[in-house]
Amino acid sequence: MVEKDSKNKKFSTRIISEKFFKKDVHGAISMPIYRNAAFEFADSESIAAAFQYKEEIPSHTYTRITNPSVENLERKIKTASGAENVMMVASGMASISNTFLTIAYAGGNIVTSPHLFGNTFSLFKFTLAAFGVEVRFVNTDNLEEIASAIDENTCAFFCELITNPHLEIANLPEISKILRVKNVPMIVDSTIIPWCGFDARKAGVDIEVVSTTKYISGGATSIGGAILDYGTFDWTHNKRLANVAKTEGVSQFSFKLKREIARNIGAAMDPDTAYQQSLGMETLELRFEKMSETAYELAQFLSQLADVVKVGYPKLTGSAYKNISDSLFVGNPGAMLTFSLKDKKACYDFMDKLCIIRRATNLFDNKTLIIHPDSTIYGTFTPEMKEIMGIESNLMRLSVGLEDPDDLKADILQALGKQN
């Protein structure tokens, strides 16, 4: 029987139905974990052909380069997202660093918002700066400011799909129009919304970076990252990639990333991680829908409490980003929300009384997690840097899990000293 085009299948069906690149010798229906480092070849000609990319169907040679378990996860993500090429790496930060090590160069610049995850900010501001790469911080709500910051040495425009923890949303389709005219790629960290809720290609994204530690791992089982190339940018406009040969089905970006940068940096995903995250992909849509529904319910609940100064969630009426959120996303805009109490002490007192909600970093674990960003992920930055990054001392970040929303509400009320 001829299988129907996978594009006609629903999201979860496409992922679960994704076939192995090569048939498993034992007929396993879940890709086995290939923990080995090296792969044997029948003869000298075969191994030479593999290393010189002369095979019609590429073989695996060494797990730092490719691995069947990792390849299977890449294929699932490619199916879920519609990307032209996908590469798995060791973490979300590895996805960002490997991406910019592929396209950036001394004398080049990156246009971005100062409202970034702490390590991303540090990578741009300090790590890449040591290699001569400039970062230009702009207000991503201001299209004219973005346009004026771009010049002939701009490597990319970068932003987070929803900023963490500010919950700001850039108007990607409008920004994309500017970037197309100026021949600058759009790179977006979309960790906050998985592919069942956001179509990156439709929004004008060229390269997508994701921390697969979050939704994809299926309950924070493992650390990982993904780099997705949609094949939509002409990389001859990038000074680093202008002379890289384009091969069939592979852009200059993916060619450079896979053949040089990723190999030389060595931030390969572990096969055990790939196996766990492949399983996580199969329940991704179900978990996202449940978590994001509860997040919206909790955001509305918190908005009604007198002790809560402010609540951040893009779908709330009154949010400055509600309209763009409704236009970009399918369903609710993720399972992260923020809320503010009177001051830092009130935040600490509240957090210390929680029983169900865990005091821990990370996002989109099956368990609901809370942190005080100012003293944790931004704790080592100076007050001046925190002001630039927009970090407030009375703000808390809540990553909503799979618990019953009524139990989470009760935990919040008792921690505030209220009767349920």
Beta strands, then each sheet from edge to edge (+ up, - down):
strand 1: 85-89
strand 2: 109-112
strand 3: 134-137
strand 4: 154-160
strand 5: 186-189
strand 6: 207-211
strand 7: 225-229
strand 8: 310-312
strand 9: 336-340
strand 10: 358-359
strand 11: 369-371
strand 12: 395-399
sheet 1: 1+ 7- 6+ 5+ 4+ 2+ 3+
sheet 2: 8+ 9- 12+ 11- 10-
end
